[in-house]
Amino acid sequence: MIGWYILGGILLLLAVVWLLRVGVDVCFGDELCVAVKIGPAKITVLPQQEKKKKPKKKKKEKTEKTAEKPAKKKEKKKLPFTFSDIRSAVPVLFEALKKALGKIRRRMRIDPLDVCVIFAGDDPAKVAEMFGWANSAMWAMMPQLERLLQIPDPHIHLGVDYERYDLHAEGRVGVTFRVGDLIVIGLTLAVPALKWYLGWRKEVKRREEAAKKAQETQKNETKNV
């Protein structure tokens, strides 16, 4: 009998967690502010409150042997993630996201949604290409997102500034959802995202091999000359 009580308690706890409403409120621009909502409670994650600094104890002086050995830091290899890779990922992930959002039936809410993005860079042609693609993507996706989600008052502004050299983004986004809905979205997105990632890794390897072959042929040509 005690086992049934324990099982019932576990199922009740899982149901409460599944139906628990949580959210994130992000404000970005000059400073990043992040607040997490768990039920009626709100916890500020960023910026962190300054803690009182304790006086540090003086460290013992290192011996000559340890001082002679320079600390070697392993350089992390950066993945060649290009703009074309992003363009190839968006349609795949957006279709999977639409399927997931259709399952949760407008229980997710985005309020507020106030975003301003100014595209800029060294190459005006690339900046114009990015702005055009982002603009068309926004007009294609937003009507579908408003049908699948609760977005009471969206404000999104995209612009171009050819006199700037860095992209500028500012705004505020708040998202609230049930824990169970987030699990459903994650499971629905997992398979398409994994398939795209594996295909992307193959493409990256192909690029690296092509670059190596080009370097080798260039070296052989210079030797023959």
Contacts in CASP RR format, 6 or more apart in sequence:
PFRMAT RR
TARGET T0000
AUTHOR 0000-0000-0000
METHOD contacts of the structure
MODEL  1
MIGWYILGGILLLLAVVWLLRVGVDVCFGDELCVAVKIGPAKITVLPQQE
KKKKPKKKKKEKTEKTAEKPAKKKEKKKLPFTFSDIRSAVPVLFEALKKA
LGKIRRRMRIDPLDVCVIFAGDDPAKVAEMFGWANSAMWAMMPQLERLLQ
IPDPHIHLGVDYERYDLHAEGRVGVTFRVGDLIVIGLTLAVPALKWYLGW
RKEVKRREEAAKKAQETQKNETKNV
17 179 0 8 1.000
17 180 0 8 1.000
18 178 0 8 1.000
18 179 0 8 1.000
18 180 0 8 1.000
18 183 0 8 1.000
19 178 0 8 1.000
19 179 0 8 1.000
19 180 0 8 1.000
20 38 0 8 1.000
20 39 0 8 1.000
20 178 0 8 1.000
20 179 0 8 1.000
21 37 0 8 1.000
21 39 0 8 1.000
21 176 0 8 1.000
21 177 0 8 1.000
21 178 0 8 1.000
22 36 0 8 1.000
22 37 0 8 1.000
22 38 0 8 1.000
22 39 0 8 1.000
22 176 0 8 1.000
22 177 0 8 1.000
22 178 0 8 1.000
22 179 0 8 1.000
22 182 0 8 1.000
23 36 0 8 1.000
23 37 0 8 1.000
23 38 0 8 1.000
23 174 0 8 1.000
23 175 0 8 1.000
23 176 0 8 1.000
23 177 0 8 1.000
24 34 0 8 1.000
24 35 0 8 1.000
24 36 0 8 1.000
24 37 0 8 1.000
24 174 0 8 1.000
24 175 0 8 1.000
25 34 0 8 1.000
25 35 0 8 1.000
25 36 0 8 1.000
25 37 0 8 1.000
25 42 0 8 1.000
25 172 0 8 1.000
25 173 0 8 1.000
25 174 0 8 1.000
25 175 0 8 1.000
26 32 0 8 1.000
26 33 0 8 1.000
26 34 0 8 1.000
26 172 0 8 1.000
26 173 0 8 1.000
26 174 0 8 1.000
27 33 0 8 1.000
27 34 0 8 1.000
27 171 0 8 1.000
27 172 0 8 1.000
28 169 0 8 1.000
28 170 0 8 1.000
28 171 0 8 1.000
28 172 0 8 1.000
29 169 0 8 1.000
29 170 0 8 1.000
29 171 0 8 1.000
30 170 0 8 1.000
31 47 0 8 1.000
32 46 0 8 1.000
32 47 0 8 1.000
33 44 0 8 1.000
33 46 0 8 1.000
33 47 0 8 1.000
34 44 0 8 1.000
34 45 0 8 1.000
34 46 0 8 1.000
35 42 0 8 1.000
35 43 0 8 1.000
35 44 0 8 1.000
35 45 0 8 1.000
36 42 0 8 1.000
36 43 0 8 1.000
36 45 0 8 1.000
37 43 0 8 1.000
37 176 0 8 1.000
79 204 0 8 1.000
80 204 0 8 1.000
80 207 0 8 1.000
83 126 0 8 1.000
83 129 0 8 1.000
83 130 0 8 1.000
85 200 0 8 1.000
85 203 0 8 1.000
87 133 0 8 1.000
88 196 0 8 1.000
88 200 0 8 1.000
89 196 0 8 1.000
89 200 0 8 1.000
90 137 0 8 1.000
92 192 0 8 1.000
92 193 0 8 1.000
92 195 0 8 1.000
92 196 0 8 1.000
93 189 0 8 1.000
93 192 0 8 1.000
93 193 0 8 1.000
93 196 0 8 1.000
94 141 0 8 1.000
95 192 0 8 1.000
96 188 0 8 1.000
96 189 0 8 1.000
96 191 0 8 1.000
96 192 0 8 1.000
96 193 0 8 1.000
97 185 0 8 1.000
97 188 0 8 1.000
97 189 0 8 1.000
98 144 0 8 1.000
98 148 0 8 1.000
99 188 0 8 1.000
100 184 0 8 1.000
100 185 0 8 1.000
100 186 0 8 1.000
100 188 0 8 1.000
100 189 0 8 1.000
101 108 0 8 1.000
101 145 0 8 1.000
101 148 0 8 1.000
101 149 0 8 1.000
101 185 0 8 1.000
102 148 0 8 1.000
103 184 0 8 1.000
103 188 0 8 1.000
104 177 0 8 1.000
104 178 0 8 1.000
104 181 0 8 1.000
104 184 0 8 1.000
104 185 0 8 1.000
106 148 0 8 1.000
106 149 0 8 1.000
106 150 0 8 1.000
107 177 0 8 1.000
107 178 0 8 1.000
107 181 0 8 1.000
108 149 0 8 1.000
108 150 0 8 1.000
108 175 0 8 1.000
108 176 0 8 1.000
108 177 0 8 1.000
108 181 0 8 1.000
109 149 0 8 1.000
109 150 0 8 1.000
109 151 0 8 1.000
109 175 0 8 1.000
109 176 0 8 1.000
109 177 0 8 1.000
110 149 0 8 1.000
110 150 0 8 1.000
110 151 0 8 1.000
110 154 0 8 1.000
110 173 0 8 1.000
110 174 0 8 1.000
110 175 0 8 1.000
111 150 0 8 1.000
111 151 0 8 1.000
111 152 0 8 1.000
111 153 0 8 1.000
111 174 0 8 1.000
111 176 0 8 1.000
112 153 0 8 1.000
112 155 0 8 1.000
112 172 0 8 1.000
112 173 0 8 1.000
112 174 0 8 1.000
113 151 0 8 1.000
113 153 0 8 1.000
113 154 0 8 1.000
113 155 0 8 1.000
113 156 0 8 1.000
113 173 0 8 1.000
113 174 0 8 1.000
114 155 0 8 1.000
114 171 0 8 1.000
114 172 0 8 1.000
114 173 0 8 1.000
115 155 0 8 1.000
115 156 0 8 1.000
115 157 0 8 1.000
115 169 0 8 1.000
115 170 0 8 1.000
115 171 0 8 1.000
115 172 0 8 1.000
115 173 0 8 1.000
116 156 0 8 1.000
116 157 0 8 1.000
116 169 0 8 1.000
116 170 0 8 1.000
116 171 0 8 1.000
117 134 0 8 1.000
117 157 0 8 1.000
117 158 0 8 1.000
117 159 0 8 1.000
117 167 0 8 1.000
117 168 0 8 1.000
117 169 0 8 1.000
118 159 0 8 1.000
118 160 0 8 1.000
118 161 0 8 1.000
118 164 0 8 1.000
118 167 0 8 1.000
118 168 0 8 1.000
118 169 0 8 1.000
119 127 0 8 1.000
119 130 0 8 1.000
119 131 0 8 1.000
119 134 0 8 1.000
119 158 0 8 1.000
119 159 0 8 1.000
119 160 0 8 1.000
119 161 0 8 1.000
119 167 0 8 1.000
120 127 0 8 1.000
120 160 0 8 1.000
120 161 0 8 1.000
120 162 0 8 1.000
120 163 0 8 1.000
120 164 0 8 1.000
120 165 0 8 1.000
120 166 0 8 1.000
120 167 0 8 1.000
120 168 0 8 1.000
121 127 0 8 1.000
121 164 0 8 1.000
121 165 0 8 1.000
121 166 0 8 1.000
121 167 0 8 1.000
122 165 0 8 1.000
124 162 0 8 1.000
127 160 0 8 1.000
127 162 0 8 1.000
128 160 0 8 1.000
131 158 0 8 1.000
131 159 0 8 1.000
131 160 0 8 1.000
134 158 0 8 1.000
135 158 0 8 1.000
138 156 0 8 1.000
138 158 0 8 1.000
142 154 0 8 1.000
142 156 0 8 1.000
145 151 0 8 1.000
146 154 0 8 1.000
161 168 0 8 1.000
END
